[in-house]
Amino acid sequence: MFHSTIIVEPFCDPVEEGQSTSLTCDVDTAACSIQPVTRWRAQAKRRKILMVCSPHTCFGGFERYFPTTISSTRSTLNIRRVSRVTPFNMETKWRCSPCSRGYVTVCDKLQVYGEVHN
């Protein structure tokens, strides 16, 4: 008998261009024996952006877009102002790596939409 497994990626709500949103990644910082504690990756077509978080701060060159906080149980990536251009496109996959042990998809496709103004 053949059994198949369907993997459903985490869904996230569409966000209006110019608005903010947050993504969270569960991570037990006390259990992380190595640094960095969390890595964040955005994948839009071929482009990948990486934010690296220690127990107290995050860095990676995109801090103005993504102020990130970390607690003892989770890392929260705050996207200040979503855009349909760099560093985003219309559908961006967001992944995190708790304790730098492989990536977990947090948001399968962050869809950014714009309102039509007449």
Secondary structure by P-SEA (a helix, b strand, c coil): cbbbbbbbccccccccccccbbbbbbbccccccccccbbbbbbcccbbbbbbbccccccccccccccccccccbbbbbbcccccccccccbbbbbbbccccbbbbccccbbbbbbbcc
